[in-house]
Amino acid sequence: MDSSLRSQGGIQLLLSAEQEAQQLITDARNLKMARLKQAKDEAEKEAARYRYHLEAEHQKKITETSGNSDSTVKRLEEETEAKIQNMKETASRVSTEVVNMLIKNVTTVKV
């Protein structure tokens, strides 16, 4: 009987060790799953921050470009107005010369 008690105690010890090992494995798996979830959450937050940063940069560039478009339009309007004014002044200066040249050519008869 002494031997069977020892066997029984050994089996109980092995079963207990197996249960303890199984519990360690379960705990390790749970910890791993919790770490993976935490890493996923952190990665999603980082991606959201990065996306927000890129969107802000994009909006800033759009705003700058729009501002540049307005200033470019204004500059082109000013340049166009200056050119029109310059043409009017030139036309005023040479209009009498042009009229005289036209009258001369129309009234001169070439034979």
TAZI-V249437 format. One record per residue. SS is DSSP state (2 for helix, 1 for strand, 0 for the rest). PHI is phi as a letter, one per 40 degrees, with the letter a starting at -180 (NA if undefined). BURIAL is # if it has 9 or more other C-alpha atoms within 8 Angstrom, else .. Layout:
SS_PHI_BURIAL, SS_PHI_BURIAL
This chain:
0_NA_., 2_c_., 2_c_., 2_c_., 2_c_., 2_c_., 2_c_., 2_c_., 2_c_., 2_c_., 2_c_., 2_c_., 2_c_., 2_c_., 2_c_., 2_c_., 2_c_., 2_c_., 2_c_., 2_c_., 2_c_., 2_c_., 2_c_., 2_c_., 2_c_., 2_c_., 2_c_., 2_c_., 2_c_., 2_c_., 2_c_., 2_c_., 2_c_., 2_c_., 2_c_., 2_c_., 2_c_., 2_c_., 2_c_., 2_c_., 2_c_., 2_c_., 2_c_., 2_c_., 2_c_., 2_c_., 2_c_., 2_c_., 2_c_., 2_c_., 2_c_., 2_c_., 2_c_., 2_c_., 2_c_., 2_c_., 2_c_., 2_c_., 2_c_., 2_c_., 2_c_., 2_c_., 2_c_., 2_c_., 2_c_., 2_c_., 2_c_., 2_c_., 2_c_., 2_c_., 2_c_., 2_c_., 2_c_., 2_c_., 2_c_., 2_c_., 2_c_., 2_c_., 2_c_., 2_c_., 2_c_., 2_c_., 2_c_., 2_c_., 2_c_., 2_c_., 2_c_., 2_c_., 2_c_., 2_c_., 2_c_., 2_c_., 2_c_., 2_c_., 2_c_., 2_c_., 2_c_., 2_c_., 2_c_., 2_c_., 2_c_., 2_c_., 2_c_., 2_c_., 2_c_., 2_c_., 2_c_., 0_c_., 0_b_., 0_b_., 0_b_.
